[in-house]
Amino acid sequence: MLTWKNDDELFALMKKDLYSAVIGDILDQMGHYHQFLPMAVQPIREDMVVCGRAMTVKEEDLPVTGEPIPTEPTFGHMLEALDDLKKNEVYLCSGSSPDYAVVGELMCTRMQALGAAGTVMNGPHRDTKGILALDFPCFSRGRYSQDQAPRGRVIAWRVPIEIEGTHVDSGDIVFGDMDGVVVIPQAIEKEVIERAWEKATGEKTVGKAIQAGMSATDAFHQYGIL
């Protein structure tokens, strides 16, 4: 029987045994069909895995006036949101245009120092070399150096957000790997994780049977998995 005492044990178990596809399959089976973030949101290095509880961050664009950047740009509530991160949380930001980076090396350095699980951006990142050197899980829509200082600001955090049809509440589990980022609603997390673990274990059995010569048709009839 699958058990865990706390989030540390849960997330270690998930990173060891689960992957985005099997979690998504279970969510589909349970009638939750819109739990993946857009396909464009990818890890900045293919072997990165993020697993933790969402700390949602809402960004908005600012009008670009053509005036010089203020000496001390405020970034809205970005610094407050950043400092509010807790252990095992994922800084998950959305709401801005794709025209500027919404995370960089120094932000990731602070996240790592706070024990955060990683960051997921519905927008670009920058300072790629620095983030890679930190070995900190970062998922984004790609690399782009243009700064957010005169272009965007954080207006709220720990509030519900929606990313192209996927609803995310703070506290929901975020799991991402090279195949995608999936959100598990907190209210159903236990059932999803238990069923995903059972399916992942079953898939290993099916894989061995197919390697031994069993046909795909027979494997599906016997195990109900493919």
C-alpha positions in Angstrom: 0.0 0.0 0.0 1.3 3.4 -0.9 1.7 5.8 2.1 3.5 9.0 2.9 3.7 11.0 6.1 4.4 14.5 4.7 5.1 16.4 1.5 8.8 15.6 1.7 8.0 11.9 1.4 5.2 12.5 -1.1 7.3 14.5 -3.6 10.3 12.2 -3.3 8.0 9.3 -4.1 6.4 11.1 -7.0 9.8 12.1 -8.5 11.0 8.5 -8.2 8.1 6.6 -9.6 5.7 8.9 -11.5 5.8 10.9 -14.7 3.5 13.5 -16.3 1.9 11.1 -18.8 0.7 8.6 -16.2 -0.6 11.4 -13.9 -2.5 12.9 -16.9 -4.0 9.5 -17.8 -5.5 9.2 -14.3 -6.8 12.7 -14.4 -8.5 12.0 -17.7 -10.0 8.8 -16.3 -11.4 10.9 -13.4 -13.0 13.4 -15.8 -10.4 16.2 -15.4 -9.5 16.8 -19.0 -7.8 20.2 -18.8 -4.9 19.7 -16.3 -1.9 20.2 -18.6 -0.3 23.6 -19.0 0.4 24.6 -22.7 2.8 22.4 -24.6 5.1 25.4 -25.0 5.9 25.3 -21.3 9.1 23.2 -21.2 12.0 22.5 -18.9 15.1 24.5 -19.7 17.1 21.2 -19.5 15.4 18.0 -20.5 16.2 16.0 -17.3 14.7 18.6 -15.0 11.7 17.5 -12.9 9.6 19.8 -10.8 7.2 18.5 -8.2 5.7 20.7 -5.4 2.7 22.8 -4.4 1.8 25.8 -6.5 2.3 29.2 -5.2 0.3 31.1 -7.9 1.6 34.5 -9.1 -0.5 36.8 -11.3 1.4 39.2 -13.6 0.1 42.0 -15.9 1.7 44.1 -18.7 2.5 47.7 -18.2 2.2 50.3 -20.9 5.6 51.1 -22.4 5.8 54.9 -22.4 9.2 55.4 -23.9 10.4 57.2 -20.8 13.6 56.1 -19.0 13.2 53.2 -16.6 12.9 54.5 -13.0 16.0 54.2 -10.9 14.1 51.7 -8.6 11.5 49.8 -10.6 8.9 48.3 -8.3 8.0 45.1 -10.3 4.7 45.4 -8.4 4.5 42.8 -5.7 7.1 40.5 -7.2 9.6 40.8 -4.4 6.9 40.3 -1.8 5.6 37.2 -3.6 9.2 35.9 -4.0 10.0 36.2 -0.3 6.7 34.5 0.6 7.7 31.2 -1.0 7.7 28.2 1.3 9.6 24.9 1.2 8.4 22.5 -1.5 6.4 25.3 -3.3 6.6 26.1 -7.0 6.6 29.7 -8.1 4.0 29.5 -10.9 3.5 32.8 -12.8 1.0 33.7 -15.5 -0.8 36.7 -17.0 1.9 38.6 -18.9 2.5 38.8 -22.6 5.3 36.6 -24.1 7.4 39.7 -24.8 9.6 39.7 -21.8 11.3 37.3 -19.3 9.5 36.8 -16.0 12.2 34.9 -14.2 16.0 35.0 -14.1 19.0 33.8 -12.2 18.7 36.0 -9.1 15.0 35.2 -8.6 15.9 31.4 -8.9 18.7 31.9 -6.4 16.3 33.3 -3.9 13.7 30.5 -4.6 16.4 27.9 -4.1 17.5 29.5 -0.8 13.9 29.3 0.5 13.7 25.6 -0.3 11.3 26.0 -3.2 10.7 23.0 -5.5 11.1 25.0 -8.7 9.5 27.6 -11.0 7.0 27.3 -13.8 6.5 30.3 -16.1 3.8 30.9 -18.6 6.3 33.1 -20.3 10.0 33.3 -21.0 13.0 33.0 -18.7 16.5 34.6 -19.0 19.9 34.1 -17.5 19.9 30.5 -18.8 23.5 29.7 -17.9 23.1 31.0 -14.4 19.9 29.0 -13.8 21.5 25.9 -15.2 24.5 26.4 -12.9 22.1 26.5 -9.9 20.6 23.2 -11.1 17.2 24.6 -10.1 14.1 23.2 -11.9 12.8 25.9 -14.3 10.1 25.5 -16.8 9.2 28.3 -19.3 8.1 29.1 -22.8 11.7 29.6 -23.9 14.8 31.9 -23.5 14.4 35.6 -24.0 16.5 38.3 -22.4 14.1 41.3 -22.6 13.5 42.5 -19.1 10.1 42.8 -17.3 11.2 46.0 -15.4 9.5 48.5 -17.7 7.0 46.0 -19.2 5.3 44.1 -16.4 4.5 43.7 -12.7 3.1 41.2 -10.2 -0.3 42.3 -9.1 -1.3 39.4 -6.8 -0.1 36.0 -5.5 -1.7 33.0 -3.8 -4.8 33.7 -5.9 -6.6 31.4 -8.4 -5.2 31.7 -12.0 -6.1 30.2 -15.3 -3.6 29.2 -18.0 -5.3 28.5 -21.4 -8.1 26.6 -19.7 -6.2 25.0 -16.9 -7.3 26.3 -13.5 -4.7 26.5 -10.7 -5.2 27.2 -7.1 -2.3 27.7 -4.6 -1.7 24.4 -2.9 -2.5 22.3 -6.0 0.3 19.9 -6.9 2.4 20.8 -9.9 4.4 18.0 -11.6 6.5 18.6 -14.7 9.0 16.7 -16.7 10.3 16.8 -20.3 6.8 15.7 -21.6 4.7 18.4 -19.9 3.5 20.1 -16.8 0.4 18.8 -15.1 -1.7 20.2 -12.3 -3.3 17.9 -9.7 -6.2 19.7 -7.8 -5.6 19.5 -4.1 -9.0 18.0 -3.3 -8.3 14.8 -5.3 -4.6 14.5 -5.0 -4.5 11.4 -2.8 -6.7 9.3 -5.2 -4.8 10.6 -8.3 -1.4 9.8 -6.9 -2.4 6.3 -5.6 -4.0 5.4 -9.0 -1.1 6.9 -10.9 1.4 4.8 -8.9 -0.6 1.7 -9.5 -0.7 2.4 -13.3 3.0 3.2 -13.4 3.7 -0.1 -11.6 1.4 -2.0 -14.0 3.1 -0.4 -17.0 6.4 -1.9 -15.9 4.8 -5.4 -15.8 3.3 -4.9 -19.3 6.6 -3.6 -20.7 8.3 -6.8 -19.5 5.5 -9.0 -21.0 5.8 -7.2 -24.4 9.6 -7.6 -24.3 9.1 -11.3 -23.7 7.0 -11.6 -26.8 3.4 -10.8 -25.8 1.4 -8.9 -28.5 0.1 -5.5 -27.8 -3.5 -6.8 -28.2 -3.0 -9.6 -25.7 -1.2 -7.3 -23.2 -4.1 -4.8 -23.3 -6.7 -7.6 -22.9 -4.8 -9.1 -19.9 -3.7 -6.0 -18.1 -5.9 -3.2 -19.5 -2.8 -1.0 -19.9 -1.0 0.2 -23.0 
